Amino acid sequence: MSANYALLDWLVFASYGAILLLSGWWFNRKRANSSQDFFLGGNSMPTWMVAISVLATSQSAATFIGGPDQGYQGDFSYIATNIGAFIAAFVVSAFLIPKFYQQKVYTVYELLEKRIGPKAKRRSGLMYLFGRVFASGARLYMAAIAVAMILYGNIHADSVVIATLVLALAGLLYTFLGGIRSVIYSDVLQSVVYVSAAIAVIWCLLNIIPADFSTIIATLNEPAPGADSKLTLFKFDLDFTPSGVFNMASVLTGFVLLNIAAFGLDQDMTQRLLTCKSPKEGSKALLLSVLMVIPVMAIFIFIGMLLYIVYQQPTLMNNQAGEAVVQEFNGEKITIFMYYVLNEVPAGIKGLVSVGIIAAAISTLNSGLSSMSSVIVQDLYRPYLEKANKHVSDHHFVTAGRVGMAVVSLALALMAILCYFWQQYSDMPLLKFALSVMVFSYSGLLGVYFTTLFTKRGSEGSVLAALIVGFVVTLLMQPYMIDWLLPESMRFYLGFTWQLCIGTLLSTLVCCVGKPKASNEAFA
């Protein structure tokens, strides 16, 4: 199996390459000359662009590929998780964004320094960096696998490594000079590319299905006698296992916590909200981004629904033989979407889908480069210089930010390569661990911030203890740890949303044990 490209596909590639070069030059023509401009865009970014950037940051190449897989195997219940996102957005808008602007912070963790102390900021920043290297590195790996399959026709080590390095370098060059401003501009462009690719795939699939739209919907509503509808949006069953994470109980608990952490405590997304002109504009951008996620995710899930019609409804497709689809590539299992792209997507659209995957990968990578660099410089490097009484110009931190981006780019590329070899030689479910690893960081961070915002408790020591407890408790609830620690009769498996609830509760209790040295009136 190989992804052979036609002339039309290569023309699409050439056009996208030209757009990348031209837009990269355009976005970076104005260099950031101050740390405030480099890390916060001079607090002058348009609300609608910030909203799209937050949307792009929450999406990734994993979403580009995983969304259709969700539609193929499941239903629309993932869309309902946006109820939790809306609740979280209102909480973040009410309690966190105003604090960030009031305290004039560069990173979300500076808030902890003003309330508890410098060690709290540093330790929380390190916890974020740890989780983000794994999470963003794994997403880069998934993108590199897809790119290697498409460009090289194989997933050999050298092809994956080359694809990883090319993606990492492209992301770095795109944002190196302009900082967060270039990232936001890039996110808008890449979002247009990968959403356009998804819409083109839907158009192709609708054209090959020999049925009208009402028949397709009716089939999805009743795919087989007695089978659950694939159009199901809300699930009210009480299921605490990994298969039940999209039910409403989970949506109104774990997903609220997950999105509070993502929108308000994860520098990856929050940095964009801090580039707006005011906290009111930042809140508008956040709510707008949550609104935009719904149709975008619906598009990708609907692709999977149509693929289900094509491959699992032979009668409707006038294919009485109903040959089974072997979702493999060079002996490795692949998603149904990649199977379709590699085998059946028409010329021109194949090239567009390919650049769509690359665009999603670059968008995800750019966000990690900027946010992680800001934490390294503002939360670790700047305090180190201040403690050593070394006085440098503000432009020095712009240079440091660019160096930080290069270091982060290399770290994410190495993590992606490690993911490849780890998956080859280990039975540990590394991808599942890496893609959900931010829950390990979020549990402790949520406990620390709940203590900071809603109590007068907390100390530098209890912050460290809370971060450790959040991580360890989440780790102990992983299936591979439960299989190792407990006999078969006592084993239980919780969905990641419930793991987050338990981890957050325990880390909050631990953080509240600490007593602050003195109240900070300026923070109130």
N, C-alpha and C positions, 0 to 999 in steps of 0.2 A: 504494500500500500504506500502511495506517495502522493504528495500534494502537487500535481503538475499544474503549472500556471499557463494560461493563454496570454496572447499579446495584450488583450484588454486588461487582464490582471496586472501585468507589468506597467501598463499606462497608469493604472490606479496607484500603484506603488510609487511611480515617478512623481505623480501629482502630489501625493502625500509627503514625499521627501522634499519636494520644492516648498510646500506649505510649511513644513517643519523648519527648513532653513530660513525662509523669509520671516516667519513669525518669531523664530528665535532671535533673529537680528532685530526685529521691530520691538519685541518685548524687552530686550536688553540694551536698547540704544541709550536709554537713560539709566546710568549707573546710580545705585543707592550710595549716597555719600555720608549718611549718618546711621547710627544703629537704630534709631527710631524709624527711619525710612526703610532700612534693610529688613528689620524684623516685624514692623507694624505697618508698612506701606504708607507712613506719614499720616495715618488715621484719615485717609482720604479716598478709600476704595468705595465704589458705588455699591449700594445694597444688593441690587440684583446680581452683580458679578460675584459678590461674596456668597450669596445664596447658592449659586451654581457651583462655586468652588467647594462649599461644604458638601453639596450633593456629590460632586466628583470624588471627594475624599472618602465619603462613606461607601462609594462604589469601588470596584477594582476589577482586574482581569478575572479574579476568582468569581466575582458577581456576574461578569459577562458570560462565563462558562457555567457557573453554578446555578444561576437563575433559571435557565432553560432546563437544567437537570431537575430542579425542584418542581417545575411544571410538568415534566415528563413522568416523574415518579409520584408526585403528590397532587396538591391542589393550590388554591389561592390563599390559604390560611396565613401564609407569610405576610401578605399585605396587611392583615389585621394587626400585626405588631406595631404598625404606625400609630395605633391608638396610644400605646405606651410611649412612642416617640413624641406625640403631641403633649402628653402629660409632662414628660421630662422637659420638653422645650419650654413650657410655661414655668416650671420650677427653676430651670437655669436662668430664664429671663428675669424672674422675680428676685432670686437670691444671689446668683453668682455674677452675671454680666455687670450689673450696677457696681458690685464690689470691685471687679477687675478695673473698671474705668475710674472709679473713685480713687483707688490706690495707685493708678497709673502703672500697672505692671506690664512687663514684657512677656512673662510666662505665667501660667495659672498657679505655679508652685510658689511664686513670690508672695502670694497671699498668706501662705503659712508662715513665712518669715516674719511678717508684720504682726501676726496674731500669736505665734508660739515661739519661733526662733529660727536662726539660720540653718541649724542642723535639720529641722523639720523640712525646710525647703529642699535642701540638698538630698536628703534621703528619699523624699517623694519623687524628685526629679530622676534619681537613679532608678527607682522602681519603674517609672514610666519608660525610661530608655531601655531597660531590660526587656520589658514586654513588647515594646515597639520594634526592637531589632528582630525578635522572633516573628511577630505578626507580619510586619512589612517584608521581612526576608522571605517568609513562606509564600506570600502573595507574589513576590518577584519570581520565586521559583516556579509557581504555577503558570505565570505568564511566560517564563522562559521555556517551559515544557511545551506550551501551546505554540510559541513562535518557532521552536526547533522542529516540531512536527510539520508545521506549515512551510517553513523556508528550506529545511534540509531533508525532509522526508524521513527523518529518523529521530530517535531520542537517545542517541549515544552520548556518552559523557562529554566528548569534545564539542558536540553540537549544542548541548544544553549550556555548557560553560561559556561558549562564545555568545550565545543568545543572551545569557545573563549579563555578561560584561558590556555588550552593546546597549542593552536597555539601561543599565546603570550609568554608562557614560552619556547616553542621550539625555537622561533625566538631569544629570549634573550640569551639562553644558547649557541646558535650557534655563536653569535658574541661577547659575553661578554669579552673574553680575547684578541682576536686578532684585534678588532676594524674594520676599513674599509677594511683591507686586507682580513679578514675572510668573510666580507659581499660580496666582489667581487668574491672570490672563491666559496662561497655558491651560488651566483647568477648564475654562470656558470653551476654548477651541477643541480640546480633546473630548469633552462631553458631547459637543455637536457631532464629532466624528463617530464615536462609538454608538450613540443613540441612532444616528442615521443608518449605520450598518445594521443595527437590530431591526429597524423598520424595513430595510431592504430585504432582510431574511424573511420577515413576516409576509411581505408581498410575494416573494418567491414561493413560499409554502402554500399560501392561499391559491396560487395559480396552478399548483400541481395536484391539489386535492379536488377530485371531481364531485364536489357537492357545494351547495350554496351555504352562506354563512349561518342561516337558521338551522340547517341540518348539522353543521359542525357543532354549534352550541348545544343542540339537543343530544348529540352523541357524547359530548363532554359531560353533560348533566347526568346521563345514564350510560356510562361506558360499557356496562355489562349488566345483565339481570341481577338485581340485588346488590350491585356494587355501589360504593359511595360516590357521590357526585364529585367530579374534579373541579367544579365551580364553587365548592364550599369555601366560604370566606371566614365564618366564625365557628370555632369549635368550643363547646361548653363542657366537654368531658373533663374529669379531673384526673389527669395522668401526669405523674411526677417523673416518669422515665424520660430518657433522651428522645423518644419518639413523640412525646407530648409537649414539646417546648413551645408549640404554636397555639396551644389552647388559651382561652381567655383568662384563666387564672394566672397563667404564666405571663401573658401580655400585660396584665394589670399589676404585676409584682416585679418579676425579674427583668422584664423588658423595660420597665420604667427606670429601674436602677441602672441597667445597662446603658440606656440612652442618656441619663443624667451624667454618668461617667464619661460617655463618648463626647457629649456636647459641652460639658462644663469642666471636666477634669483631665481630659486628654488633649495635650497641646496640639496634637495633629489636627483636630477640628477647631478647637477654641481659638487658636492663633488667628484664624481667618476672621472670626467674630470680633477680634480686637483691632482689626484694621479699619473698621467703620468709623464714621465721624463722631458717633455718640453711642451710649448704651442703648438708646431707643432704636437706632438704626441697626445695631448688632442683633437686638432681639427680633426685629423685623426680618433680618436676613436668615436667622435660625428658623423661624416659623415658616418662612417661604420655602426654605430648603426641604423641610419635612413634607410640605405640600407637594413639592416637585418629585420627591422620591416615589410617591404612590404611582403615578403614571409610568415612570421610568421602570420601576420594578415590575409593574404589570406587563409592560412590553416584553421584558426578558422571560417572565414566567409563561406568557402566552406563546412564545416561541416553543417552549417545551410542550405545551398543550397541543400545538399543531404537529410537532414531531411525534407525539403519542398517536395522533390520528394517522399519520403517514406509516408508522412502523407497527402499531398495535391494533389497528382497525382494518384488516385486509379486505373485509367485505365492503366497507365504505370506499376503499381505494380500488375496488374492482380487481383485487389480487387474491383469488381464492386459495392459492398455494400457501400464502402467509408465511413466507420464509423467515426464520428467526434471524434477528440482527445480532451479529457478533461484535460487541463493543470492545474491540481490541486494536492495538497499534503496536507492532513489533513485540507481540506477546504481552503488552501492558494494557490493563483495563483503562478505557477512556470514557468520557461522558458522551451522551447521545448527541449533544450539539457538535462536539469535535468530530464525531463519526460522520455526521451530515456534512460538515464543512470539508472534511478530507475526501469524501466520496461522491457527494451528489450536488453540492451547491454549484450553480452555473458560473461560467466565466464572467469576470467583472465583479460579480457579487462576492466571489471567493477572495479577490484582492481587497474589496471593501471590508469584508469581515476580518481579514488578516490585519489590516491597518487599524480596525476597530479594537482588536485585542491589544495591539501595540499601544494605541492611544490610551486605553484603560490602564495599561501597565505603567506608562509614563506618568499619567495623572496621579496614580497611587504612589509611585516612587517620589515624585516631586514634593508631595505633601510631607512625606517622611523626612526628606532631606532638610526642608526648611524648619519644621517643628523640632526635630531632634537637634539640629544645629543651634537653634535658639536656646534650648535647655542647656546644652553643653556650655555655651558662651555666657548666658545670663545667670544661670543657677550654679555653675561650677567654676568657670574660668574667671569671670569678673570678681566674684567674692574672694577668690584666691589672690588676685592682684591687690584688692583692697586690704586684705588681711596682711599682706606683705608690704603694705604702704608703697606700692609701685604705682606711680601716676602716669597714665598714658592718655593719648588723645581719643576722642570718641571714634574717629575713623579707624583706630586700631581694632575696635570690636567688629567693625564691618569686615575687615580683613580676616579676623578670627572666625567670623561667621562663614566666610567662604571656605576657609580651611576646614572648618567643622563640617560643611557640606561634603567636601571631598572625603573626609574620614568616614562620615556616615554612609556615603555611596559605596565605599569599599567594604564597610562592615555588612551592609545589606547584601552586597554581591557575594561575599564570603558565606553569609548565612544561607543564601539561596543555594549555593553550591554544596554546602554541608547538608542541606535538606535532600538534595539529589542522592548523595552517597549514603546518607543515613537511611533513606527509604530503600535503597538497593540491598543493604546488608543488615537490616534490623527489622524485626517484626513489630517493634513499637509503632503505634499509630501516630507517627510524627506530624503528619499534615493536620490531623484533627487537633493534636495538642497545640501546634504552632498557630493554627488559624483561630483558635479560641483562647490563646495564651493571655490576651489582654484581660480576660476574666481574672486571671491570677493577680494581675496588678490592680484591677478595678476594685476587688473586694477590700483590700487594705486602704486604697485611696478614698473610697466612698466612706469607710469608717472614720478616717481622719478628717475629711471635710464635713461630714455630718456633725462630728464633735466640735469642729472649729466654728461652724455657722450657727448651731442651735444650742450650744452649751457654753459654759465658761470654764470647761475642763480642758485637759490636754497638756502634755509637756513634750519636750524633745524626746525623752526616753519612751513615753507611751506611744508616740507617733511611730518610732522604730518598731516597738513591740506589735502595734496594730498592723503595720505593713507585713511583718513576718507572719503573724497569725493569719491574716487574709490569704497570703500565699500558701502557707502550709496546709490550712484547712481545705482550700480548693484543690491542692495537689492530692490530699488524702482521699478526696471524693472522686478521683479519676478512676475509670473502670480498670485500668491496668494495675493501679495501686490496690484497689479493692480485691481483685483476683489474687494478688500477691499476699495480702495481709489477712484475708478472711477465708474461713472454710466455705465450701460451696453452699451449704445450707443457710448461711448468714449473709450472703452477698446481696447487695441492693445497688441500683444504679440510678442516679439522679440526673435530670437534664441540667444543662449549664446555667439556665436561669435560676433554678432552685439552688444550685451550688453558690451562685452569686448572692442570693438572699441570705443564706446561712453564713457565708464568709463575711458579708457586710455587717450582719448583726453582731457576730463575735468580735470583729475588729473594732466596731464602734464601742462595745462594752469595754474592751481592752484599752482603747484610747482614752476613754472617759476616766479611767483609773488615775491617770496623771493629773497633777495639780500644777497649773501655770505659776511661774515665778512672780509675775505681776500682771495685772490687767492692762490691756492696751486700749486706751481711750480713743486713739486715732482710728482704730479698726472699727469701733462700734458704729 
